[in-house]
Amino acid sequence: MRCTLDLRPPILYLDDIEVQRKKGRNVAIVKGTVVDDHDIKSLSINNTVVPHGDEKEVHFQQEIILEEGNNVSFRVTDVAGNETSGEQKLTVKASLWP
């Protein structure tokens, strides 16, 4: 039996958040990387699970439909249960074109 002490939460890097208008809705394309000393157990953006492998470094790109408030929230958990979470407020400018 192997026991590992892991007290450090995963590190989340946001590489880019691009807001687009699709089918009359605001959509954010979120790109980033999650790094941990051990494996990443779960990654979610706005309560949507982002699929990934069990790896120490996960690169992701996820499309999220923006609801009222235009905030993007993140939650990452490693295999030891350490968690990193946060929120990014987005400013969406109105477009004159459909």
BELJOMO-V536568 format. One record per residue. N is the residue number from 1. RES is the residue in three letters. PHI is phi as a letter, one per 30 degrees, with the letter a starting at -180 (999 if undefined). PSI is psi as a letter, one per 20 degrees, with the letter a starting at -180 (* if undefined). OMEGA is omega in whole degrees, -180 to 180 (NA if undefined). Layout:
n:N res:RES phi:PHI psi:PSI omega:OMEGA
n:N res:RES phi:PHI psi:PSI omega:OMEGA
//
This chain:
n:1 res:MET phi:999 psi:p omega:-179
n:2 res:ARG phi:c psi:p omega:180
n:3 res:CYS phi:b psi:p omega:-179
n:4 res:THR phi:b psi:p omega:177
n:5 res:LEU phi:c psi:o omega:-179
n:6 res:ASP phi:b psi:o omega:-179
n:7 res:LEU phi:c psi:i omega:-177
n:8 res:ARG phi:c psi:p omega:176
n:9 res:PRO phi:d psi:r omega:177
n:10 res:PRO phi:d psi:q omega:177
n:11 res:ILE phi:c psi:p omega:-179
n:12 res:LEU phi:c psi:p omega:176
n:13 res:TYR phi:c psi:p omega:174
n:14 res:LEU phi:c psi:o omega:-179
n:15 res:ASP phi:d psi:h omega:-177
n:16 res:ASP phi:a psi:q omega:169
n:17 res:ILE phi:b psi:o omega:-178
n:18 res:GLU phi:c psi:p omega:180
n:19 res:VAL phi:c psi:p omega:179
n:20 res:GLN phi:b psi:r omega:175
n:21 res:ARG phi:c psi:o omega:180
n:22 res:LYS phi:b psi:p omega:177
n:23 res:LYS phi:h psi:l omega:177
n:24 res:GLY phi:i psi:j omega:-179
n:25 res:ARG phi:b psi:q omega:174
n:26 res:ASN phi:d psi:p omega:-179
n:27 res:VAL phi:b psi:p omega:175
n:28 res:ALA phi:c psi:p omega:173
n:29 res:ILE phi:c psi:o omega:-173
n:30 res:VAL phi:c psi:p omega:178
n:31 res:LYS phi:b psi:q omega:179
n:32 res:GLY phi:a psi:a omega:-179
n:33 res:THR phi:b psi:q omega:174
n:34 res:VAL phi:c psi:p omega:-178
n:35 res:VAL phi:b psi:p omega:177
n:36 res:ASP phi:b psi:q omega:177
n:37 res:ASP phi:d psi:h omega:179
n:38 res:HIS phi:b psi:a omega:-175
n:39 res:ASP phi:d psi:q omega:175
n:40 res:ILE phi:d psi:p omega:180
n:41 res:LYS phi:c psi:g omega:-178
n:42 res:SER phi:b psi:q omega:178
n:43 res:LEU phi:b psi:p omega:177
n:44 res:SER phi:b psi:q omega:177
n:45 res:ILE phi:b psi:p omega:-176
n:46 res:ASN phi:h psi:l omega:179
n:47 res:ASN phi:i psi:j omega:174
n:48 res:THR phi:c psi:p omega:-179
n:49 res:VAL phi:d psi:p omega:178
n:50 res:VAL phi:c psi:o omega:-180
n:51 res:PRO phi:d psi:q omega:180
n:52 res:HIS phi:a psi:r omega:175
n:53 res:GLY phi:d psi:r omega:176
n:54 res:ASP phi:d psi:n omega:-176
n:55 res:GLU phi:b psi:r omega:177
n:56 res:LYS phi:d psi:h omega:179
n:57 res:GLU phi:b psi:p omega:-178
n:58 res:VAL phi:b psi:p omega:173
n:59 res:HIS phi:c psi:p omega:-177
n:60 res:PHE phi:b psi:q omega:171
n:61 res:GLN phi:b psi:p omega:-175
n:62 res:GLN phi:b psi:p omega:176
n:63 res:GLU phi:c psi:p omega:-177
n:64 res:ILE phi:b psi:p omega:174
n:65 res:ILE phi:d psi:p omega:-179
n:66 res:LEU phi:d psi:p omega:177
n:67 res:GLU phi:c psi:a omega:180
n:68 res:GLU phi:e psi:p omega:-179
n:69 res:GLY phi:j psi:h omega:176
n:70 res:ASN phi:h psi:k omega:176
n:71 res:ASN phi:c psi:q omega:175
n:72 res:VAL phi:c psi:p omega:180
n:73 res:SER phi:c psi:q omega:-176
n:74 res:PHE phi:b psi:q omega:173
n:75 res:ARG phi:b psi:p omega:180
n:76 res:VAL phi:b psi:p omega:179
n:77 res:THR phi:b psi:p omega:176
n:78 res:ASP phi:c psi:r omega:-176
n:79 res:VAL phi:d psi:i omega:179
n:80 res:ALA phi:d psi:i omega:180
n:81 res:GLY phi:j psi:j omega:176
n:82 res:ASN phi:d psi:q omega:-173
n:83 res:GLU phi:b psi:q omega:171
n:84 res:THR phi:b psi:p omega:178
n:85 res:SER phi:b psi:q omega:180
n:86 res:GLY phi:a psi:r omega:-179
n:87 res:GLU phi:b psi:q omega:178
n:88 res:GLN phi:b psi:p omega:178
n:89 res:LYS phi:d psi:p omega:-180
n:90 res:LEU phi:c psi:q omega:174
n:91 res:THR phi:c psi:o omega:-179
n:92 res:VAL phi:c psi:p omega:180
n:93 res:LYS phi:d psi:q omega:179
n:94 res:ALA phi:d psi:q omega:179
n:95 res:SER phi:c psi:q omega:177
n:96 res:LEU phi:d psi:i omega:-178
n:97 res:TRP phi:c psi:q omega:180
n:98 res:PRO phi:d psi:* omega:NA
//
